[in-house]
Amino acid sequence: MKELTKAEEQVMQQLWNLGETNVKSIIEQMSEPKPAYNTVSTIVRILENKGFVDHKKVGKGYVYFAIVTKEAYKKKFMKRFMSHYFQDSLKDFVSFFAKEDKMDISQLEELMNEVKNDLKNKED
């Protein structure tokens, strides 16, 4: 799975939120300043070439839809992010955010409890 540019990711966010949709609807959901129709249309075609999006013809136009789920992309992105910036160390990752975001002890304990529950549910 290829990495998305910022513009591609913005379009994918709209496709994930909207489901099957056309370029006009994607643009309507984007924040100001809204990109040009041709710009979004080009990005959608790039996403098709990268294997993230497909389309079907409806009337005179096309309806686009994501073929890569948000969860699948998030998983791949986070693995790459962890590898590049934290040498695959979850401990370094959590430590970084605890220091930078000034996480307090109760928040850290809450995070640990959530992780423990997730791991326990995974084993079941």
Secondary structure by P-SEA (a helix, b strand, c coil): cccccaaaaaaaaaaaacccccaaaaaaacccccccaaaaaaaaaaaaaaccbbbbbcccbbbbbbcccaaaaaaaaaaaaaaacccccaaaaaaaaaaaacccaaaaaaaaaaaaaaaaaaac
